[in-house]
Structure formats: structure tokens, C-alpha cells
């Protein structure tokens, strides 16, 4: 059987359960991290789109103002 016999198998099994548990915990937190990262990235893209729309509206208003001033 080995040096420790049955108790060695027991310790090896407990060690493997610990490694498996740590792997599952690591997988859970990595999924959670990437989900939060994608939500943050999506919110940044939405903010950028809103700013682009606002700048387009301001540019259109500025063009109208320039046209009005050209007429006078």
C-alpha cells in the first residue's frame, strides 16, 4: 500500500477535494469579475454614445447659429 497505507489515501483524497474546491471558488470569482467588467465596459460605451449624440446636437445648433449670423 505505501508508506502511510489507508491514511495516505484519505489525506490524498482530502487534498484533492481542497484543490477542487479552490478551483471552483476561483472559477466563480473569475466569472463574477468578467461579468462586472463587461457591464462596466457596456456602460462606458453607452456613455460615449450619449456624449456623441449630445455633441452632434450641439454642432447642429451651432451650425444653425452660424447660418443665422451669416444672414444678418
N, CA, C and O atoms as a Tripos MOL2 file, in Angstrom:
@<TRIPOS>MOLECULE
protein
  288   287    72     0     0
PROTEIN
NO_CHARGES

@<TRIPOS>ATOM
      1 N           0.8100   -1.1730    0.0000 N.3       1 UNK1
      2 CA          0.0000    0.0000    0.0000 C.3       1 UNK1
      3 C           0.8540    1.2370    0.0000 C.2       1 UNK1
      4 O           0.3630    2.1430   -0.6740 O.2       1 UNK1
      5 N           1.7950    1.4660    0.4720 N.am      2 UNK2
      6 CA          2.5330    2.7050    0.5210 C.3       2 UNK2
      7 C           3.0030    2.9450    1.9320 C.2       2 UNK2
      8 O           2.8200    2.1040    2.8130 O.2       2 UNK2
      9 N           3.5910    4.0590    2.1380 N.am      3 UNK3
     10 CA          4.1730    4.3410    3.4490 C.3       3 UNK3
     11 C           3.0970    4.5090    4.5170 C.2       3 UNK3
     12 O           3.2070    3.9430    5.6050 O.2       3 UNK3
     13 N           2.0550    5.2870    4.2100 N.am      4 UNK4
     14 CA          1.0220    5.5230    5.2180 C.3       4 UNK4
     15 C          -0.1680    4.5840    5.0810 C.2       4 UNK4
     16 O          -0.9910    4.5120    5.9930 O.2       4 UNK4
     17 N          -0.2830    3.8790    3.9940 N.am      5 UNK5
     18 CA         -1.3880    2.9490    3.8150 C.3       5 UNK5
     19 C          -2.6940    3.6770    3.5550 C.2       5 UNK5
     20 O          -2.7580    4.5900    2.7320 O.2       5 UNK5
     21 N          -3.7250    3.2660    4.2600 N.am      6 UNK6
     22 CA         -5.0640    3.8220    4.0580 C.3       6 UNK6
     23 C          -5.1770    5.2730    4.4450 C.2       6 UNK6
     24 O          -5.9430    6.0230    3.8400 O.2       6 UNK6
     25 N          -4.4150    5.6820    5.4580 N.am      7 UNK7
     26 CA         -4.4920    7.0880    5.8800 C.3       7 UNK7
     27 C          -3.8860    8.0130    4.8210 C.2       7 UNK7
     28 O          -4.3010    9.1650    4.6950 O.2       7 UNK7
     29 N          -2.9140    7.5180    4.0650 N.am      8 UNK8
     30 CA         -2.3490    8.3030    2.9680 C.3       8 UNK8
     31 C          -3.3730    8.5460    1.8850 C.2       8 UNK8
     32 O          -3.4470    9.6410    1.3270 O.2       8 UNK8
     33 N          -4.1710    7.5240    1.5820 N.am      9 UNK9
     34 CA         -5.2300    7.6790    0.5820 C.3       9 UNK9
     35 C          -6.2620    8.6900    1.0780 C.2       9 UNK9
     36 O          -6.7630    9.5050    0.3030 O.2       9 UNK9
     37 N          -6.5750    8.6340    2.3620 N.am     10 UNK10
     38 CA         -7.5270    9.5780    2.9440 C.3      10 UNK10
     39 C          -7.0090   11.0130    2.8450 C.2      10 UNK10
     40 O          -7.7470   11.9110    2.4380 O.2      10 UNK10
     41 N          -5.7480   11.2330    3.2130 N.am     11 UNK11
     42 CA         -5.1750   12.5740    3.1150 C.3      11 UNK11
     43 C          -5.0990   13.0460    1.6690 C.2      11 UNK11
     44 O          -5.3430   14.2170    1.3750 O.2      11 UNK11
     45 N          -4.7580   12.1270    0.7680 N.am     12 UNK12
     46 CA         -4.7030   12.4850   -0.6500 C.3      12 UNK12
     47 C          -6.0950   12.8820   -1.1460 C.2      12 UNK12
     48 O          -6.2300   13.8530   -1.8900 O.2      12 UNK12
     49 N          -7.1220   12.1460   -0.7450 N.am     13 UNK13
     50 CA         -8.4950   12.4760   -1.1390 C.3      13 UNK13
     51 C          -8.9270   13.8250   -0.5950 C.2      13 UNK13
     52 O          -9.5540   14.6100   -1.3050 O.2      13 UNK13
     53 N          -8.5950   14.1000    0.6620 N.am     14 UNK14
     54 CA         -8.9310   15.4020    1.2420 C.3      14 UNK14
     55 C          -8.1910   16.5320    0.5330 C.2      14 UNK14
     56 O          -8.7490   17.6040    0.3000 O.2      14 UNK14
     57 N          -6.9380   16.2790    0.1950 N.am     15 UNK15
     58 CA         -6.1580   17.2790   -0.5360 C.3      15 UNK15
     59 C          -6.7730   17.5520   -1.9080 C.2      15 UNK15
     60 O          -6.8640   18.7050   -2.3320 O.2      15 UNK15
     61 N          -7.1890   16.5050   -2.5950 N.am     16 UNK16
     62 CA         -7.8070   16.6830   -3.9120 C.3      16 UNK16
     63 C          -9.1440   17.4230   -3.7900 C.2      16 UNK16
     64 O          -9.4770   18.2400   -4.6490 O.2      16 UNK16
     65 N          -9.9100   17.1440   -2.7330 N.am     17 UNK17
     66 CA        -11.1550   17.8920   -2.5160 C.3      17 UNK17
     67 C         -10.8720   19.3690   -2.2580 C.2      17 UNK17
     68 O         -11.6000   20.2400   -2.7370 O.2      17 UNK17
     69 N          -9.8200   19.6440   -1.5050 N.am     18 UNK18
     70 CA         -9.4300   21.0300   -1.2510 C.3      18 UNK18
     71 C          -9.0350   21.7290   -2.5500 C.2      18 UNK18
     72 O          -9.4480   22.8620   -2.7980 O.2      18 UNK18
     73 N          -8.2440   21.0620   -3.3680 N.am     19 UNK19
     74 CA         -7.8240   21.6430   -4.6530 C.3      19 UNK19
     75 C          -9.0360   21.8610   -5.5500 C.2      19 UNK19
     76 O          -9.1420   22.8940   -6.2090 O.2      19 UNK19
     77 N          -9.9490   20.8950   -5.5780 N.am     20 UNK20
     78 CA        -11.1570   21.0370   -6.3890 C.3      20 UNK20
     79 C         -12.0130   22.1990   -5.8840 C.2      20 UNK20
     80 O         -12.5410   22.9750   -6.6800 O.2      20 UNK20
     81 N         -12.1480   22.3170   -4.5710 N.am     21 UNK21
     82 CA        -12.9190   23.4220   -4.0000 C.3      21 UNK21
     83 C         -12.3080   24.7700   -4.3320 C.2      21 UNK21
     84 O         -13.0180   25.7120   -4.6840 O.2      21 UNK21
     85 N         -10.9840   24.8590   -4.2200 N.am     22 UNK22
     86 CA        -10.3160   26.1170   -4.5710 C.3      22 UNK22
     87 C         -10.4850   26.4370   -6.0530 C.2      22 UNK22
     88 O         -10.6420   27.5990   -6.4270 O.2      22 UNK22
     89 N         -10.4530   25.4200   -6.8830 N.am     23 UNK23
     90 CA        -10.6660   25.6330   -8.3180 C.3      23 UNK23
     91 C         -12.0630   26.1480   -8.6140 C.2      23 UNK23
     92 O         -12.2420   27.0290   -9.4540 O.2      23 UNK23
     93 N         -13.0480   25.5980   -7.9240 N.am     24 UNK24
     94 CA        -14.4290   26.0450   -8.1220 C.3      24 UNK24
     95 C         -14.6020   27.4830   -7.6410 C.2      24 UNK24
     96 O         -15.2600   28.2850   -8.3040 O.2      24 UNK24
     97 N         -14.0160   27.8100   -6.4960 N.am     25 UNK25
     98 CA        -14.1000   29.1830   -5.9800 C.3      25 UNK25
     99 C         -13.4140   30.1520   -6.9350 C.2      25 UNK25
    100 O         -13.9430   31.2300   -7.2060 O.2      25 UNK25
    101 N         -12.2460   29.7820   -7.4460 N.am     26 UNK26
    102 CA        -11.5320   30.6340   -8.4010 C.3      26 UNK26
    103 C         -12.3630   30.8380   -9.6600 C.2      26 UNK26
    104 O         -12.4320   31.9510  -10.1800 O.2      26 UNK26
    105 N         -12.9980   29.7710  -10.1580 N.am     27 UNK27
    106 CA        -13.8240   29.8600  -11.3570 C.3      27 UNK27
    107 C         -15.0120   30.7910  -11.1210 C.2      27 UNK27
    108 O         -15.3450   31.5990  -11.9870 O.2      27 UNK27
    109 N         -15.6520   30.6850   -9.9560 N.am     28 UNK28
    110 CA        -16.7950   31.5350   -9.6220 C.3      28 UNK28
    111 C         -16.3910   33.0080   -9.6030 C.2      28 UNK28
    112 O         -17.0720   33.8500  -10.1880 O.2      28 UNK28
    113 N         -15.2830   33.3160   -8.9310 N.am     29 UNK29
    114 CA        -14.8760   34.7230   -8.8370 C.3      29 UNK29
    115 C         -14.3760   35.2590  -10.1750 C.2      29 UNK29
    116 O         -14.5330   36.4470  -10.4580 O.2      29 UNK29
    117 N         -13.7790   34.4060  -10.9990 N.am     30 UNK30
    118 CA        -13.3540   34.8900  -12.3160 C.3      30 UNK30
    119 C         -14.5700   35.1910  -13.1870 C.2      30 UNK30
    120 O         -14.5750   36.1820  -13.9180 O.2      30 UNK30
    121 N         -15.6010   34.3470  -13.1180 N.am     31 UNK31
    122 CA        -16.8230   34.6380  -13.8680 C.3      31 UNK31
    123 C         -17.4760   35.9220  -13.3720 C.2      31 UNK31
    124 O         -17.9540   36.7310  -14.1670 O.2      31 UNK31
    125 N         -17.4950   36.1030  -12.0680 N.am     32 UNK32
    126 CA        -18.0770   37.3130  -11.4900 C.3      32 UNK32
    127 C         -17.3020   38.5550  -11.9200 C.2      32 UNK32
    128 O         -17.8950   39.5830  -12.2470 O.2      32 UNK32
    129 N         -15.9830   38.4540  -11.9190 N.am     33 UNK33
    130 CA        -15.1520   39.5770  -12.3390 C.3      33 UNK33
    131 C         -15.4190   39.9380  -13.7980 C.2      33 UNK33
    132 O         -15.5890   41.1130  -14.1240 O.2      33 UNK33
    133 N         -15.4560   38.9320  -14.6800 N.am     34 UNK34
    134 CA        -15.6580   39.2270  -16.0940 C.3      34 UNK34
    135 C         -17.0640   39.7400  -16.3670 C.2      34 UNK34
    136 O         -17.2550   40.5380  -17.2850 O.2      34 UNK34
    137 N         -18.0560   39.2980  -15.5890 N.am     35 UNK35
    138 CA        -19.4060   39.8280  -15.7480 C.3      35 UNK35
    139 C         -19.4310   41.3050  -15.3650 C.2      35 UNK35
    140 O         -20.0300   42.1180  -16.0690 O.2      35 UNK35
    141 N         -18.7910   41.6530  -14.2680 N.am     36 UNK36
    142 CA        -18.7340   43.0590  -13.8540 C.3      36 UNK36
    143 C         -17.9420   43.8900  -14.8590 C.2      36 UNK36
    144 O         -18.2940   45.0380  -15.1320 O.2      36 UNK36
    145 N         -16.8860   43.3190  -15.4040 N.am     37 UNK37
    146 CA        -16.0840   44.0510  -16.3910 C.3      37 UNK37
    147 C         -16.8930   44.3220  -17.6530 C.2      37 UNK37
    148 O         -16.8040   45.4120  -18.2190 O.2      37 UNK37
    149 N         -17.6820   43.3460  -18.1050 N.am     38 UNK38
    150 CA        -18.4860   43.5730  -19.3040 C.3      38 UNK38
    151 C         -19.5850   44.5950  -19.0380 C.2      38 UNK38
    152 O         -19.8990   45.4040  -19.9110 O.2      38 UNK38
    153 N         -20.1780   44.5690  -17.8350 N.am     39 UNK39
    154 CA        -21.1870   45.5820  -17.5040 C.3      39 UNK39
    155 C         -20.5620   46.9780  -17.4850 C.2      39 UNK39
    156 O         -21.1620   47.9300  -17.9850 O.2      39 UNK39
    157 N         -19.3800   47.1030  -16.9200 N.am     40 UNK40
    158 CA        -18.6960   48.3980  -16.8800 C.3      40 UNK40
    159 C         -18.3670   48.8660  -18.2970 C.2      40 UNK40
    160 O         -18.5820   50.0320  -18.6310 O.2      40 UNK40
    161 N         -17.8530   47.9710  -19.1220 N.am     41 UNK41
    162 CA        -17.4920   48.3340  -20.4920 C.3      41 UNK41
    163 C         -18.7290   48.7610  -21.2720 C.2      41 UNK41
    164 O         -18.6820   49.7220  -22.0410 O.2      41 UNK41
    165 N         -19.8490   48.0410  -21.0730 N.am     42 UNK42
    166 CA        -21.0800   48.3950  -21.7750 C.3      42 UNK42
    167 C         -21.5850   49.7630  -21.3260 C.2      42 UNK42
    168 O         -22.0650   50.5460  -22.1450 O.2      42 UNK42
    169 N         -21.4810   50.0550  -20.0320 N.am     43 UNK43
    170 CA        -21.9220   51.3690  -19.5510 C.3      43 UNK43
    171 C         -21.0240   52.4720  -20.1070 C.2      43 UNK43
    172 O         -21.5070   53.5600  -20.4200 O.2      43 UNK43
    173 N         -19.7310   52.2070  -20.2340 N.am     44 UNK44
    174 CA        -18.8300   53.1990  -20.8340 C.3      44 UNK44
    175 C         -19.1810   53.4370  -22.2980 C.2      44 UNK44
    176 O         -19.1520   54.5750  -22.7670 O.2      44 UNK44
    177 N         -19.5120   52.3720  -23.0180 N.am     45 UNK45
    178 CA        -19.9160   52.5350  -24.4170 C.3      45 UNK45
    179 C         -21.2140   53.3330  -24.5210 C.2      45 UNK45
    180 O         -21.3560   54.1750  -25.4080 O.2      45 UNK45
    181 N         -22.1550   53.0740  -23.6220 N.am     46 UNK46
    182 CA        -23.4120   53.8300  -23.6310 C.3      46 UNK46
    183 C         -23.1650   55.2990  -23.3230 C.2      46 UNK46
    184 O         -23.7550   56.1730  -23.9580 O.2      46 UNK46
    185 N         -22.2990   55.5770  -22.3580 N.am     47 UNK47
    186 CA        -21.9710   56.9690  -22.0370 C.3      47 UNK47
    187 C         -21.3100   57.6650  -23.2220 C.2      47 UNK47
    188 O         -21.5970   58.8270  -23.5080 O.2      47 UNK47
    189 N         -20.4300   56.9520  -23.9030 N.am     48 UNK48
    190 CA        -19.7630   57.5320  -25.0660 C.3      48 UNK48
    191 C         -20.7700   57.8310  -26.1730 C.2      48 UNK48
    192 O         -20.6750   58.8580  -26.8450 O.2      48 UNK48
    193 N         -21.7380   56.9300  -26.3610 N.am     49 UNK49
    194 CA        -22.7610   57.1600  -27.3830 C.3      49 UNK49
    195 C         -23.6210   58.3720  -27.0210 C.2      49 UNK49
    196 O         -23.9690   59.1690  -27.8920 O.2      49 UNK49
    197 N         -23.9650   58.5130  -25.7360 N.am     50 UNK50
    198 CA        -24.7500   59.6760  -25.3110 C.3      50 UNK50
    199 C         -23.9730   60.9640  -25.5460 C.2      50 UNK50
    200 O         -24.5370   61.9480  -26.0260 O.2      50 UNK50
    201 N         -22.6940   60.9670  -25.2150 N.am     51 UNK51
    202 CA        -21.8720   62.1620  -25.4270 C.3      51 UNK51
    203 C         -21.7790   62.4940  -26.9110 C.2      51 UNK51
    204 O         -21.8130   63.6630  -27.2930 O.2      51 UNK51
    205 N         -21.6610   61.4690  -27.7440 N.am     52 UNK52
    206 CA        -21.5900   61.6920  -29.1860 C.3      52 UNK52
    207 C         -22.8890   62.3160  -29.6930 C.2      52 UNK52
    208 O         -22.8660   63.2310  -30.5170 O.2      52 UNK52
    209 N         -24.0320   61.8100  -29.1890 N.am     53 UNK53
    210 CA        -25.3180   62.3840  -29.5930 C.3      53 UNK53
    211 C         -25.4360   63.8370  -29.1370 C.2      53 UNK53
    212 O         -25.9090   64.6880  -29.8910 O.2      53 UNK53
    213 N         -25.0120   64.1200  -27.9150 N.am     54 UNK54
    214 CA        -25.0780   65.4950  -27.4120 C.3      54 UNK54
    215 C         -24.1760   66.4120  -28.2260 C.2      54 UNK54
    216 O         -24.5540   67.5400  -28.5400 O.2      54 UNK54
    217 N         -22.9960   65.9370  -28.5660 N.am     55 UNK55
    218 CA        -22.0870   66.7600  -29.3680 C.3      55 UNK55
    219 C         -22.6620   66.9880  -30.7620 C.2      55 UNK55
    220 O         -22.5010   68.0700  -31.3270 O.2      55 UNK55
    221 N         -23.3280   65.9840  -31.3180 N.am     56 UNK56
    222 CA        -23.9530   66.1590  -32.6290 C.3      56 UNK56
    223 C         -25.0580   67.2080  -32.5680 C.2      56 UNK56
    224 O         -25.1840   68.0440  -33.4620 O.2      56 UNK56
    225 N         -25.8620   67.1550  -31.4930 N.am     57 UNK57
    226 CA        -26.9220   68.1560  -31.3360 C.3      57 UNK57
    227 C         -26.3320   69.5560  -31.1670 C.2      57 UNK57
    228 O         -26.8270   70.5130  -31.7630 O.2      57 UNK57
    229 N         -25.2900   69.6810  -30.3670 N.am     58 UNK58
    230 CA        -24.6600   70.9890  -30.1790 C.3      58 UNK58
    231 C         -24.0560   71.5080  -31.4790 C.2      58 UNK58
    232 O         -24.1350   72.7000  -31.7770 O.2      58 UNK58
    233 N         -23.4580   70.6140  -32.2440 N.am     59 UNK59
    234 CA        -22.8870   71.0210  -33.5220 C.3      59 UNK59
    235 C         -23.9780   71.4920  -34.4780 C.2      59 UNK59
    236 O         -23.7920   72.4700  -35.2010 O.2      59 UNK59
    237 N         -25.1200   70.7970  -34.4840 N.am     60 UNK60
    238 CA        -26.2310   71.2160  -35.3420 C.3      60 UNK60
    239 C         -26.7500   72.5870  -34.9140 C.2      60 UNK60
    240 O         -27.0320   73.4330  -35.7630 O.2      60 UNK60
    241 N         -26.8800   72.8140  -33.6100 N.am     61 UNK61
    242 CA        -27.3310   74.1240  -33.1240 C.3      61 UNK61
    243 C         -26.3170   75.2150  -33.4650 C.2      61 UNK61
    244 O         -26.6910   76.3300  -33.8280 O.2      61 UNK61
    245 N         -25.0470   74.8870  -33.3460 N.am     62 UNK62
    246 CA        -24.0100   75.8560  -33.6870 C.3      62 UNK62
    247 C         -24.0580   76.1920  -35.1720 C.2      62 UNK62
    248 O         -23.8990   77.3520  -35.5520 O.2      62 UNK62
    249 N         -24.2750   75.1820  -36.0140 N.am     63 UNK63
    250 CA        -24.4000   75.4350  -37.4490 C.3      63 UNK63
    251 C         -25.5970   76.3330  -37.7430 C.2      63 UNK63
    252 O         -25.5120   77.2220  -38.5900 O.2      63 UNK63
    253 N         -26.7120   76.1060  -37.0490 N.am     64 UNK64
    254 CA        -27.8840   76.9650  -37.2330 C.3      64 UNK64
    255 C         -27.5690   78.3970  -36.8150 C.2      64 UNK64
    256 O         -27.9670   79.3490  -37.4880 O.2      64 UNK64
    257 N         -26.8570   78.5450  -35.7100 N.am     65 UNK65
    258 CA        -26.4870   79.8790  -35.2360 C.3      65 UNK65
    259 C         -25.5800   80.5740  -36.2450 C.2      65 UNK65
    260 O         -25.7440   81.7650  -36.5090 O.2      65 UNK65
    261 N         -24.6400   79.8490  -36.8010 N.am     66 UNK66
    262 CA        -23.7460   80.4310  -37.8060 C.3      66 UNK66
    263 C         -24.5360   80.8440  -39.0350 C.2      66 UNK66
    264 O         -24.2800   81.9020  -39.6110 O.2      66 UNK66
    265 N         -25.5000   80.0140  -39.4440 N.am     67 UNK67
    266 CA        -26.3320   80.3720  -40.5970 C.3      67 UNK67
    267 C         -27.1460   81.6310  -40.3130 C.2      67 UNK67
    268 O         -27.2910   82.4890  -41.1840 O.2      67 UNK67
    269 N         -27.6760   81.7430  -39.0980 N.am     68 UNK68
    270 CA        -28.4520   82.9370  -38.7350 C.3      68 UNK68
    271 C         -27.5530   84.1670  -38.7550 C.2      68 UNK68
    272 O         -27.9650   85.2240  -39.2330 O.2      68 UNK68
    273 N         -26.3420   84.0440  -38.2470 N.am     69 UNK69
    274 CA        -25.4270   85.1810  -38.2330 C.3      69 UNK69
    275 C         -24.9640   85.5520  -39.6400 C.2      69 UNK69
    276 O         -24.7000   86.7230  -39.9140 O.2      69 UNK69
    277 N         -24.8640   84.5700  -40.5310 N.am     70 UNK70
    278 CA        -24.4700   84.8650  -41.9120 C.3      70 UNK70
    279 C         -25.5540   85.6680  -42.6160 C.2      70 UNK70
    280 O         -25.2540   86.5320  -43.4410 O.2      70 UNK70
    281 N         -26.8110   85.3860  -42.2930 N.am     71 UNK71
    282 CA        -27.9230   86.0790  -42.9350 C.3      71 UNK71
    283 C         -27.9190   87.5510  -42.5360 C.2      71 UNK71
    284 O         -28.2080   88.4200  -43.3590 O.2      71 UNK71
    285 N         -27.5940   87.8300  -41.2820 N.am     72 UNK72
    286 CA        -27.6050   89.2270  -40.8150 C.3      72 UNK72
    287 C         -26.4390   89.9380  -41.3380 C.2      72 UNK72
    288 O         -26.2640   91.1250  -41.0610 O.2      72 UNK72
@<TRIPOS>BOND
     1     1     2 1
     2     2     3 1
     3     3     4 2
     4     3     5 am
     5     5     6 1
     6     6     7 1
     7     7     8 2
     8     7     9 am
     9     9    10 1
    10    10    11 1
    11    11    12 2
    12    11    13 am
    13    13    14 1
    14    14    15 1
    15    15    16 2
    16    15    17 am
    17    17    18 1
    18    18    19 1
    19    19    20 2
    20    19    21 am
    21    21    22 1
    22    22    23 1
    23    23    24 2
    24    23    25 am
    25    25    26 1
    26    26    27 1
    27    27    28 2
    28    27    29 am
    29    29    30 1
    30    30    31 1
    31    31    32 2
    32    31    33 am
    33    33    34 1
    34    34    35 1
    35    35    36 2
    36    35    37 am
    37    37    38 1
    38    38    39 1
    39    39    40 2
    40    39    41 am
    41    41    42 1
    42    42    43 1
    43    43    44 2
    44    43    45 am
    45    45    46 1
    46    46    47 1
    47    47    48 2
    48    47    49 am
    49    49    50 1
    50    50    51 1
    51    51    52 2
    52    51    53 am
    53    53    54 1
    54    54    55 1
    55    55    56 2
    56    55    57 am
    57    57    58 1
    58    58    59 1
    59    59    60 2
    60    59    61 am
    61    61    62 1
    62    62    63 1
    63    63    64 2
    64    63    65 am
    65    65    66 1
    66    66    67 1
    67    67    68 2
    68    67    69 am
    69    69    70 1
    70    70    71 1
    71    71    72 2
    72    71    73 am
    73    73    74 1
    74    74    75 1
    75    75    76 2
    76    75    77 am
    77    77    78 1
    78    78    79 1
    79    79    80 2
    80    79    81 am
    81    81    82 1
    82    82    83 1
    83    83    84 2
    84    83    85 am
    85    85    86 1
    86    86    87 1
    87    87    88 2
    88    87    89 am
    89    89    90 1
    90    90    91 1
    91    91    92 2
    92    91    93 am
    93    93    94 1
    94    94    95 1
    95    95    96 2
    96    95    97 am
    97    97    98 1
    98    98    99 1
    99    99   100 2
   100    99   101 am
   101   101   102 1
   102   102   103 1
   103   103   104 2
   104   103   105 am
   105   105   106 1
   106   106   107 1
   107   107   108 2
   108   107   109 am
   109   109   110 1
   110   110   111 1
   111   111   112 2
   112   111   113 am
   113   113   114 1
   114   114   115 1
   115   115   116 2
   116   115   117 am
   117   117   118 1
   118   118   119 1
   119   119   120 2
   120   119   121 am
   121   121   122 1
   122   122   123 1
   123   123   124 2
   124   123   125 am
   125   125   126 1
   126   126   127 1
   127   127   128 2
   128   127   129 am
   129   129   130 1
   130   130   131 1
   131   131   132 2
   132   131   133 am
   133   133   134 1
   134   134   135 1
   135   135   136 2
   136   135   137 am
   137   137   138 1
   138   138   139 1
   139   139   140 2
   140   139   141 am
   141   141   142 1
   142   142   143 1
   143   143   144 2
   144   143   145 am
   145   145   146 1
   146   146   147 1
   147   147   148 2
   148   147   149 am
   149   149   150 1
   150   150   151 1
   151   151   152 2
   152   151   153 am
   153   153   154 1
   154   154   155 1
   155   155   156 2
   156   155   157 am
   157   157   158 1
   158   158   159 1
   159   159   160 2
   160   159   161 am
   161   161   162 1
   162   162   163 1
   163   163   164 2
   164   163   165 am
   165   165   166 1
   166   166   167 1
   167   167   168 2
   168   167   169 am
   169   169   170 1
   170   170   171 1
   171   171   172 2
   172   171   173 am
   173   173   174 1
   174   174   175 1
   175   175   176 2
   176   175   177 am
   177   177   178 1
   178   178   179 1
   179   179   180 2
   180   179   181 am
   181   181   182 1
   182   182   183 1
   183   183   184 2
   184   183   185 am
   185   185   186 1
   186   186   187 1
   187   187   188 2
   188   187   189 am
   189   189   190 1
   190   190   191 1
   191   191   192 2
   192   191   193 am
   193   193   194 1
   194   194   195 1
   195   195   196 2
   196   195   197 am
   197   197   198 1
   198   198   199 1
   199   199   200 2
   200   199   201 am
   201   201   202 1
   202   202   203 1
   203   203   204 2
   204   203   205 am
   205   205   206 1
   206   206   207 1
   207   207   208 2
   208   207   209 am
   209   209   210 1
   210   210   211 1
   211   211   212 2
   212   211   213 am
   213   213   214 1
   214   214   215 1
   215   215   216 2
   216   215   217 am
   217   217   218 1
   218   218   219 1
   219   219   220 2
   220   219   221 am
   221   221   222 1
   222   222   223 1
   223   223   224 2
   224   223   225 am
   225   225   226 1
   226   226   227 1
   227   227   228 2
   228   227   229 am
   229   229   230 1
   230   230   231 1
   231   231   232 2
   232   231   233 am
   233   233   234 1
   234   234   235 1
   235   235   236 2
   236   235   237 am
   237   237   238 1
   238   238   239 1
   239   239   240 2
   240   239   241 am
   241   241   242 1
   242   242   243 1
   243   243   244 2
   244   243   245 am
   245   245   246 1
   246   246   247 1
   247   247   248 2
   248   247   249 am
   249   249   250 1
   250   250   251 1
   251   251   252 2
   252   251   253 am
   253   253   254 1
   254   254   255 1
   255   255   256 2
   256   255   257 am
   257   257   258 1
   258   258   259 1
   259   259   260 2
   260   259   261 am
   261   261   262 1
   262   262   263 1
   263   263   264 2
   264   263   265 am
   265   265   266 1
   266   266   267 1
   267   267   268 2
   268   267   269 am
   269   269   270 1
   270   270   271 1
   271   271   272 2
   272   271   273 am
   273   273   274 1
   274   274   275 1
   275   275   276 2
   276   275   277 am
   277   277   278 1
   278   278   279 1
   279   279   280 2
   280   279   281 am
   281   281   282 1
   282   282   283 1
   283   283   284 2
   284   283   285 am
   285   285   286 1
   286   286   287 1
   287   287   288 2
@<TRIPOS>SUBSTRUCTURE
     1 UNK1         2 RESIDUE 1 A UNK
     2 UNK2         6 RESIDUE 1 A UNK
     3 UNK3        10 RESIDUE 1 A UNK
     4 UNK4        14 RESIDUE 1 A UNK
     5 UNK5        18 RESIDUE 1 A UNK
     6 UNK6        22 RESIDUE 1 A UNK
     7 UNK7        26 RESIDUE 1 A UNK
     8 UNK8        30 RESIDUE 1 A UNK
     9 UNK9        34 RESIDUE 1 A UNK
    10 UNK10       38 RESIDUE 1 A UNK
    11 UNK11       42 RESIDUE 1 A UNK
    12 UNK12       46 RESIDUE 1 A UNK
    13 UNK13       50 RESIDUE 1 A UNK
    14 UNK14       54 RESIDUE 1 A UNK
    15 UNK15       58 RESIDUE 1 A UNK
    16 UNK16       62 RESIDUE 1 A UNK
    17 UNK17       66 RESIDUE 1 A UNK
    18 UNK18       70 RESIDUE 1 A UNK
    19 UNK19       74 RESIDUE 1 A UNK
    20 UNK20       78 RESIDUE 1 A UNK
    21 UNK21       82 RESIDUE 1 A UNK
    22 UNK22       86 RESIDUE 1 A UNK
    23 UNK23       90 RESIDUE 1 A UNK
    24 UNK24       94 RESIDUE 1 A UNK
    25 UNK25       98 RESIDUE 1 A UNK
    26 UNK26      102 RESIDUE 1 A UNK
    27 UNK27      106 RESIDUE 1 A UNK
    28 UNK28      110 RESIDUE 1 A UNK
    29 UNK29      114 RESIDUE 1 A UNK
    30 UNK30      118 RESIDUE 1 A UNK
    31 UNK31      122 RESIDUE 1 A UNK
    32 UNK32      126 RESIDUE 1 A UNK
    33 UNK33      130 RESIDUE 1 A UNK
    34 UNK34      134 RESIDUE 1 A UNK
    35 UNK35      138 RESIDUE 1 A UNK
    36 UNK36      142 RESIDUE 1 A UNK
    37 UNK37      146 RESIDUE 1 A UNK
    38 UNK38      150 RESIDUE 1 A UNK
    39 UNK39      154 RESIDUE 1 A UNK
    40 UNK40      158 RESIDUE 1 A UNK
    41 UNK41      162 RESIDUE 1 A UNK
    42 UNK42      166 RESIDUE 1 A UNK
    43 UNK43      170 RESIDUE 1 A UNK
    44 UNK44      174 RESIDUE 1 A UNK
    45 UNK45      178 RESIDUE 1 A UNK
    46 UNK46      182 RESIDUE 1 A UNK
    47 UNK47      186 RESIDUE 1 A UNK
    48 UNK48      190 RESIDUE 1 A UNK
    49 UNK49      194 RESIDUE 1 A UNK
    50 UNK50      198 RESIDUE 1 A UNK
    51 UNK51      202 RESIDUE 1 A UNK
    52 UNK52      206 RESIDUE 1 A UNK
    53 UNK53      210 RESIDUE 1 A UNK
    54 UNK54      214 RESIDUE 1 A UNK
    55 UNK55      218 RESIDUE 1 A UNK
    56 UNK56      222 RESIDUE 1 A UNK
    57 UNK57      226 RESIDUE 1 A UNK
    58 UNK58      230 RESIDUE 1 A UNK
    59 UNK59      234 RESIDUE 1 A UNK
    60 UNK60      238 RESIDUE 1 A UNK
    61 UNK61      242 RESIDUE 1 A UNK
    62 UNK62      246 RESIDUE 1 A UNK
    63 UNK63      250 RESIDUE 1 A UNK
    64 UNK64      254 RESIDUE 1 A UNK
    65 UNK65      258 RESIDUE 1 A UNK
    66 UNK66      262 RESIDUE 1 A UNK
    67 UNK67      266 RESIDUE 1 A UNK
    68 UNK68      270 RESIDUE 1 A UNK
    69 UNK69      274 RESIDUE 1 A UNK
    70 UNK70      278 RESIDUE 1 A UNK
    71 UNK71      282 RESIDUE 1 A UNK
    72 UNK72      286 RESIDUE 1 A UNK
